[in-house]
Amino acid sequence: MQRSPFSRLFAFLSTLALCAGLASCGSSTKESDGAAKKSGGKLNVATSFYPVQWLVQQIGGDKVTATSVTPANVEPHDYEISPAQIAKLGKVDALVYVKGFQPSLDEAAEALKGPKIVDLSGSVDLVHHEGVESEHHEHKDGEGHAHKHAHKSGSEDLDPHFWLDPVRMGKAADRVTERLAKADPSSAETFKANAKKLKERLGALNGSYDNGVKTCQRRAIVTTHTAFGYMAERYGLTQASISGIDPETEPSPAEMANIKSVVEKTGVKTIFTEELVSDAPAKAIAAETGAETSVLSPLESKPERGDYTDAMTTNLERLKSAMVCK
């Protein structure tokens, strides 16, 4: 869903008005990195949505209280942050987010500025991903495995869904660890130890995916929106999506026909849906092509059961089933 220029202007002016009344807002803040305010002895860290919240909490442990700006079970792409939330953001010790994912949060972060703002987008090698048949180049790694990578593009076109790639999630962990250590130097060793354990878990998850999809009969996946580009890139898959980066964008008849053609040409038998957006387009394509549907979580909200690694493991099992992996 695209917001009108008036809506964006109103939200931005509201942010500026609120920040004017907060001593901690804007670039005029005098807090040093090692003198962040604490609540109950913990760093108070606001995060954009669930995967970032999970990452911060895993690294921060009992030294950090991590909250999500986006409520649970709410699709975060176009979630409108309220003036009351913006006011609270002016009082946190850090705001960790992904620039380019949530327009209203981008505006709030721009108004707040200062060292408390932690943008992960520059730490995870973001690229551009097309919804269908994205342009790739291929190279072989040191073990002779072929990998496809999407080309870089302008910053306004970059795909923000890095968290569906465990390797990029590890890079984000390094950035979070660095920033938390600056905010609370006395807990730096704790943050580093927690980050080491977390990266071991992410490494194991990456290994599970790498081994899990090696023997799949199919290499193409059809998804509801373009959220799985980094996952596809990492493990040599091809992603085709019904909608683009924003899942609320209604697919045109031509786009629906294009996806139907992809399904027929690739022999895909499963159309993946999501938890927080309509499954009607996916079901329509499945009905026309004889395919079935299955949920593949883009992890844009907290899972009903378990955490990030549990949901990613469930995704892997559903991918293996859909792609017929031995």
N, C-alpha and C positions, 0 to 999 in steps of 0.2 A: 504494500500500500504506500503510495507516494504522498507525502504531506505537501500542502500548499505553501507557497512562499510566505503568505501571511502567517500561517501556523508556525513556520520556522522562525520568523522574525519575532513573533510574540513570545515564543519559548526563550529565544536568545535574550530579549529585553528583560524578561522575567528573571533570568539568571543573573544578568548584570545588576538589576535592582536589588536582588537578594544579597549578592556578593558585596554590594556597597555597604551593607549593614553588618558584615562579618569581618572581624579583625583578621581572621585566618584566610580570607579569600584573596585571590589574585596574586600577582607576582610581588606584591609589597610585603608578603609574609617574611618575618625575621627569624623563623625557626631554622636552626641548623639541622643537618642530617641526623646528628646524634642526640638531639634534644626534642624529639617528637613527644607530643603529649600522650599520656597513657590513661586508660580507663580501667581501674581495678588491677593495675600492674601489667596489663596487656596492651599491645598495639591494637588500635581500632582501625581495621582495614576494610574499605568498601571495594567491592568487585563488581564487574559489569553483569555477569550471569554465571550459571552453575560451574562450568568447567574451570573458569578462572578462580572462582571461590574455592573449589575443591583443591586446586593447585596451591593456593595461598595457605589454606588450612593444613595441608599435608606438610608443608615446609615450616609453617609457623608453629604448629603444634599447640601446646598450652601457653605459648607466649603471645598468641595472636587471636583476636576475635575477628573472623572474616564473615562479612555479610554480603548478600547479593542485592544489587539495585533492582534487578528484575525478579518479580515474585515467581514462586514455583508454579509450574504448569501454565506459564504464559510465554507465548512465542516472542523472543526478544528482539527480532530484527527491527520492528517498528513500534516497540513499546515506548510510550511517551512518559518521560520522567516528570513528576509533579514538582511544582515550586517548593513544596515542603521537603521533598527528597533532595533537591538541589541545596537547600539551606543546610541539611544534615551533612551533605558532602563537604561543605566548607569547614566542618569541624573534625573530620577524620584525620588520622595520621597518614593515610595513603589511600589513593584511589587507583586500583589496578584494572585496566580495561584494554580493549582492542580497537584502535582507531579505525573507523570505516565500517563498523558492524552495526552500531546503533546511533543514528543521526542525533537524537536528542541528548545522548550522553556525550557525544563528540562536542556539542555546543556547550554543555556544562563544563567539560574538562578544559575547553578553550578559555572559558571565562574564569575558571579557578586558577589555572596555570600553576607555576611554582614547582618546587622539588617534590611535593607530595603526589604529583600526577605521574603514574607509571604506565606508559603505553607499550604493550607487548608486541605491537605490529612490526617494529623495527628489529626485533630479535629472533624472528622465526622464519625469515626468508619467504615472505609472501609472494605469490605469483598470480597470474590471471588464468582463470579456468572458464572455458566455454561450457554451455549446457550440453551440447551435442558435438561429437567429433572434434574435440579441441585439438589445436595444432600442437604437435609434440616433436621433440627430437629424442633420439635414443642413444644411450652410451652404455658401455659395460663397465661394471665395477671391478675391483681387484680380484674377485672370485669368478669373473666371467659371466655374471648375471646381467641380463639386459634390463635397463630401467628407462621409463619414459618420463620426461619432464615438460611441463607447460612453460611457454616462454614468459618472461617478465613483461609487464606492461606498465602503464601509468598508474600512479598511486590510487586514483579514483576507481580503477578497474580491478584492484587486487582482491583476491578471494580471502576472506578473513577466517575461514573454518579450519585453522591450523590444528586444533585440538584433536581432530580425528586421525592425526598422524602422531604416533607415540614419540617419534624422533624429534619432531618439532616441539612437542610438549616438553621434552627434556630441555630444549633450548630456552623455552619460556621459564622453566624451573630455575635455570641459571640466573636469568634476569630478576626473578622474584627474590631469589636468595640474596643476591647482591643488594637489592633495595631494602629488604628487611634488615639486613646486617647494618646498613647505614643508619636506618631509623632507630635501631636498638643494638649498638655495638656490644653491649654486655651479653647479648644472647647470640652473637654471631656464630659461635662454634656449634650451638644447638641447631641453628638454621642450616648450617653446612652439613651436619650429621643427618638431619632429617631429609635434606635434599639428596644426599648420597643414597639413602634407602629408597627414596622415591624414584630416582633414576634407575636403580636396579630393577624395580617393579616395571617401569616403563620399558626397559631393555628386554625384560622377559616377555612383555606383551608384544613388543615388536617382533621378537623371535617366533612367538606363537603365530602371528599373522604371516610372517615370511614363510614359515614351514607349512602353515595350514592351507595356503592357496597355491602352492607350487604345482600340485597335481590336478588342478581343476580342469574339467573338460571345456568350460566356457570361461572367457576372460572379460566379458562385458556385463555391466550392471545398469539397470534403468531405475532411477530414483525420482522422488517427488520434486526435489529442488537441488541446485548445484552446490551441495554441501560436502560431497565425498571426493572432491578432486584431489586433495592431498593424500587421502587413503589410496585412491586409485593409482596415483603417481608413484607412491612408495612401493606398492606391491605389484606393479605391472598390469593393472587392470584398465579398462576403458569405461568411463562414466558417460551416460546419456541421461539427461534430466528433463522432466516435463516443464518445470519452471526454472528461472535463473537463480541468481544468488538470493533474491528476496522470494520466499515461498508464497507470499500473498499475491504475487503477480499472477493474474489469470492467463493461462496459456491460450493462444489464439488457435483457431481451427487449423491453420497451417502448421503450427508447432505440434499440435496433437497428431496430425497426419505424419509429420516427420518422425516423431517418436514411434508411432505405429510401424513405420517403415523400418526403423532401426531394430525393433523387436523381431520383425519378420526376417530381416536379413541376418541377424546374429543368432537367431534361435533361442533368444532369452525366454525362459519359461516363468520367471518371477518378476513382478513389478513391485518395487519397494515403496511402501507408504511410510508416514511419520506419525508421531503421537499428537502433535499440536496443530496440524494443518489438515484441511479437507482431503479425504482420500478419494473423492468422487472422480477426478481426472484419471487417477491410476486404475480405479475399478473399471472405468469406461474402456480404457485401452486393454486391460486384461480381458474384459468380456469380448472385445472385438478380435483379439488375437489368440484366445484360448489359453492365456497365461493365468497364473494365480497371483495373489498378493501376499506380501509378508512385511512386517514392520522392520525397518532398519533405522535405528535411532541416530539423529544428528547430534544428540547430546546437548541440546540447547536449553534443557531444563533438568533438574534433578530427577534421576530415575525413580520409579515407584519402589523398586527394591534395589538394595546394594548401592554401589557408588560408581564412579567413572570406570574403573577397571572391570567391574562386573558387567556394566552395560557394553563396554567394548568387547568383552569376551562373548557376550550374547550376540552382538553384531557379527563376530567372526563365525560363529556356529551357523547363523542364518545365511551368511555369504557362502559358506562351504556347501550348505544344502542347495542353495539356488544355483550355484555354479557347478554342482556335481563334482565335488572334490573327494578323492580317495583317502 
